[in-house]
Structure formats: C-alpha cells, structure tokens
C-alpha cells in the first residue's frame, strides 16, 4: 500500500456534483483527490480473503451470544431479545456491512464492524469509480459494490413481503439521504417497487397495530439508515414488538449484536488464533497498550488511546454510558501524518470493495477525508 500525491481534476467539484454527491466539502474537504492509495493485486486479494473469513466468524459470534445469553454485555433492552432471536432464526434479510481495518507491514487488523448503518457506501461504490475513469481508466479498483448491490436486491426480492420496499433516514443529514437514495436506486434497478419516507414521517396505526407511510399504506419492508440502538430506546420504537405485519427491517434486528463493539471481545474469546482479530476484553487492566471504546458510539467519539498504561490521545463526545471495551492498540500507519483506515464492504454475504477514510489524527473522526484508491 502506497500513498501517492496527485493533481485533482479541474473542476472536480462539478464532476462529483453531477453524480449527486452534494456533501463533498464542509468547512474542510471530505472528498479528497489530491492523493490516492495504490495497492498491489496480492494485497487486494488478501483484504478480500480476510473480509470473507471474518464475515463467517461474525456469524458464528452471533450464534454464540444467543446460545450463551451474553446480552448483558450489549446494553440491549431485554424486551428486544426475543425479537433479535426471531430475526436470526427466521433469517430476516440483510444486505451489507463495513469492516474497518488497519493495514500495516502486511498485517491486517479489525478495528470494528459497522454492521447496521455504515455510510460512505456511495463514495466507495460510485464516486471513486468515476474518479478512476478520469484518472486512469486502464487501472482497476477493488470495487464491485454497485453490481453486487443490484444483484443482491434482485435475490432478496423473493424473500421480502409482496409489498413496496420503503427507504428511510433522518431529515437533517444530506449524507444519510444520499446513501439511502443510492441504495434505493440500486433496488429500483433490481426491479423492486420502492418508496422514500423520512423517519419522522413513519406513522403507527394504533387500531391495526401496523406502521404506516404518508399515504396510509402499511409498511412491511423497510430499509433504514437509522441505528438500532436509537430505535430500541425511542418511545416509538417499542411498536416494532407490537407490529402485526411483522415488518422486515433492513438491516435486521440481529445486526444489533454485530454493530455493537461488545462483539469484539466475543470474537477474541472465540477465535484467538485468527490473525485479523485484536485481543479485546470487557475488563480494564488486561492490557497495557489499548484503545478504550464505548460499546455504542459514532464517528470516533469518546475513544481513549493508552500506551504503557499512559494516555496518549482522547476524543470527546457524549457516548459511554452503556459501557466500554478494551482493545489492544494497533498502530495505524502514518503517511506523512495521514492515517488511513480501510473500509471493506460485505454485500450479499460477500466481499465487494473498499473505501479509504483518512485522518490527520490517530482516531478516524467526523473530519476524516475519503481518499480514492486503485490497483497497480
């Protein structure tokens, strides 16, 4: 893996906006094509192989949590435990997730798994692919995201209720809306009948005990870019347990386990010989070099990095009341003060591509930048 400084395209802003990428910049650039990362094919095959193996191990970890009643580590309301188990045993549809890896000197280590509401899907699947066509169309990219999304929606069509597929996200986030609409566009290309509805506009019919859309139609298939940990603690969310339609929520309820960092110590306990899994514990004091992470947090908030039992870096935030895990510290490589995290996508149970977010800090946060990549 190499970081190469390159010249951005002339009027690159217009080029990405034509693709519908409206959040490429805030007060700092988010999309950054002043550099790219180059990988050799054997490195890409290694990342792909590791992603496939970890996905299988994660499924085994879900079963282990259920078999051994380990829910107390996950801060999940007890009322939702039967629902989680039903979504697992009934094999409710799931479509995607993103492993976040540190990759250094030939070692690939799992930092966490964004299994419920991963973003940067659109940037990875579409924006960086069109960048590559302009930069050097003779090169390839680890990127079959778009094709696999369409193909898996086609596959899932037979497993959904014979009703429209609703797509929902919060009103305030252009990033969430863009990623949701991209996912919806892939479903449309797969031949599904879709509707867009904002989370705040989802209704509940108290008499019929079903979720309703703005046209007062029952909602039976719902893709949500809205975290399960928010849903289960919303007053409105308890209706999921009362829903007579038994709507499919995508991602399904069992993803509450994989999207929670409490899964990291479970993975370590089950698979200590796996070269991709870092030692991780629920208890403090087992490690002298570690990252303390809230089991539920977003965008790198409330993380403490400790080396030789001394704090070296911390991020602020409002998370942590549900508890923490302690994961062995693995140094993210520095490229002139830039720290990349590789996001490896699982779509339809298979590795599908990669997106790289880069930070100038030791923790990837909401100021990180998306950097394209290619294979040489």
Secondary structure by P-SEA (a helix, b strand, c coil): cbbbbbbcccaaaaaaaaacccccccccccccccbbbbbcaaaaaaaaaaaaaaaaaaaaaaaaaaaacccccccccccaaaaaaaaaaaccccccbbbbbbbcccbbbbccccccccccccccccaaaaaaaaaccccccccaaaaaaaaaaaaaccccccbbbbbbbbcccaaaaaaaaaaaaaaaaacccccccccccccccccccccccccccccccccccccaaaaaacccccccccccccccccccccccccccccaaaaaaaacccccccccccccccccccbbbbbcccccccbbbbbcccccccccccccccccccccccccccccccbbbbbbbbbcccccccbbbbbbccccccccbbbbbbbcc
